[in-house]
Every structure is written in structure tokens, then in C-alpha cells.
Amino acid sequence: MIAIAGRRITWSGLVPWLALAALAVTWGRELPALLAAVVALLLCGAVLAAVHHAEVVAHRVGEPFGSLVLAVAVTVIEVALIVSMMISGSGAKAATLARDTVFAAVMITTTGIVGSSLLVAALRRRTAVFNAEGTGGALATVATLATLSLVLPTFTTSSPQHEFSPSQLGFAAVASVVLYGLFVLTQTVRHRDYFLPVDRSSGGVIDEDGHADRPSARAAYTSLAFLLVALVGVVGLAKVESPTIESAVARMDLPQAVVGVVIALLVLLPETIAAVRAASRDRPQISLNLAFGSAMASIGPTIPVIAVASIWLSGPLKLGLEPVHMVLLAITVAVSTLTVVPGRATLLQAGLHLVVFAAFLFLAVKP
């Protein structure tokens, strides 16, 4: 903690601005090794700051609204990152960038974040208890969005393989907006209790608002401002680091899709840390809200924006998944369904999700 002009400045308030300053200095520049390392450290610091401020805001607004804060904030900026990289890219790299990044985000959230959260919760209390009704609805929305946007383009015949025709892309965009809007309405208004933490002894929901003093409105607004600054720093510095990552990928002769996976891992770090911390407090429902909410938010806002951007973007837009990716998606949906239906999970379910996640990472490197 630092004192300036009589005011105390914490690390969580300082780091986002340092990350933003580094972004302004390094934007559009080729980074030497030492500067790239400094940027990476600031990126990690911005991630931790984003998690801290997101938790403050989440505590103020309560669940399930709190789980939406970090998911939507990260995703909105992630969409901007995808579009900007598509504009600056060319050829096959730009054509598959949206698909690779969105699919990586879906797999990271539904297998990596879910698996890690269930592992922590199961190690702490032997079983992770959550609401199957709300989580099941979230999973169904993710599966539908992923199938409509990423699987169907592989099989449609109006355009070349893996591509939507303009009308098909428009339909996918409208369907994505409608489904995401319906889910948010269900989660925050009509069936809010389905997404609240569950008491393992009574089976009833736990209203977090009544168990601890909430931050003041001023503190929440301050944290919201710092959260947005930190997220801009996270996504911006991730893009600044992307040429270094691309060079490393090229030197190691890895597939280009690995770049999208690494960027998605960096951008989703705030949600990962927040979800694992919630699981460590015996709140796996919050972890699953974050994971599945982030998965559908990675698709829902992205497809409409890509549809609009495709009007002026030149070159093809390949959204259809390759066969190996469709198999991984099918396994993920099947395993997630069997995890969600009982409303409780053990180390076995956690292991299943993590093994599928490991398979995704391995096959991204060795397709």
C-alpha cells in the first residue's frame, strides 16, 4: 500500500493504471525479450487486479448478477480483440481466427474452469453441490449456441465448406442474441434462485447478501471503474504479446490455432481465478455460473459482431469446426450433462473434465 497526497493507494488500484500505461507505450511496437517479460508481468498483475475488483462488485450486487459482471466485461473486450486482429490479419490466419478463439474459450470454460472448480470443491468437501436446474439450463444454452454457430457451418452447402452464407450468418447472429438474452432474463429475473449457491445440508439456496457486510456503493463504483481499466489492460497487453507468442509458435513449428488458444487462456485468467476461489469457499454454483456464463458470452455477443464486421472485412470467414474439434465438443457436452444432472459432483467428474481439457490442449499442439 502506497500513500500519495494523504491517500492510500493499493496494488489493485495501481496495477491497472500501470498496465494501461504499458499498453499505451508498447501498442504497435515489436517487443524485445526484456520488455516482453515486463509486459507479461504487468499482464499477470492486471489479471489479479481484475479478479479482486470483480469480487468487490459481485459482493455489492449479489448473485447471480455478480457472476455476470466479470463474464460480460471480459467477453465484450474479447470481441473487440477478435475483430481488431481480424482486421489487421490476412489470409487463412484471419479467416479462422474467430472460430479458433471462440472454440478455445468454450473448451477452456466448460472443461478447464469447470474441472478445476469441481476439483477444488471436491477436495475441500468431498462433493461439490450445486443447483442442477440453473446449471442445466446454462449448459443447454452453451450447447445450442456452439452447435448453431460452430458445427452447422461445416455441413451447410450454400457456401464453401466451413463457411456460412450471408443469410445463414444473419440467422446465427439473431439466434445468438435471442438465446443469450433469454438466458440473462432467466438468470437475473424470472428464476434467479436457480443460480444461487446451494446449502449442502438443507438443499435450499443461500442468499449471499445476508451473510456479510456489502461494500458501499462508492466502493463498488470505484472497483467497477478499476475493473474496466484492468480488463482493457489484460486484453490489450494480450494483443501486444500476441506477436511474441506468434513468433514462438512459428519457431516451434506449431499450428496457428495455438495462438488463439494461448490468447484465450490469458484473457480468461480472471474468470478462472475467480471461479477457483469461489469453489475454495464452498460456492461451486458461483464457479459454474462463471464458467458456463463465460462460455455462452464468448459465443452470444461474438457472432452478431462478426456478422456485422463481415460486411466490410475482406476474405472468407470460416466458423465451421474440424472433425476433431466436433468430437471434443460432443464429449464435452456429454460429460457436462452427466455432471450437471445429479446436482453434485465428485473427484471423478472433476477428473473427466480436466482430461477432456488436457486432450483439447494436446490436440491443439498435435492435431
Buried (B, 14 or more C-beta within 10 A) or exposed (E): EEEEEEEEEEBBBBBBBBBBEBBEEBEEEEBEEEBBEEBBEBBBBBBBBBBBBBBBBBBBBBBBBBBBBBBBBBBBBBBBBBBBBBEEBEEEBBBBBBBBBBBBBBBBBBBBBBBBBBBBBBEBEEBBBBBBBBBBBBBBBBBBBBBBBBBBBBEBEEBEEBBBBEEBBBBBBEBBBEBBEEBBEBBBEEBBEBBBBBEBEEEEBBEBEEEEEBBEEEBBEBBBEBBBBBBBBBBBBBBBBBBBBBEBBEEEEBBBBBBBBBBBBBBBBBBBBBBBBBBBEBBBBBBBBBBBBBBBBBBBBBBBBBBBBBEEBEBBBBBBBBEEBBEBBEBBBEBBEEBBEEBBBBBEBBBBBBBBBEBBBEBBEEE
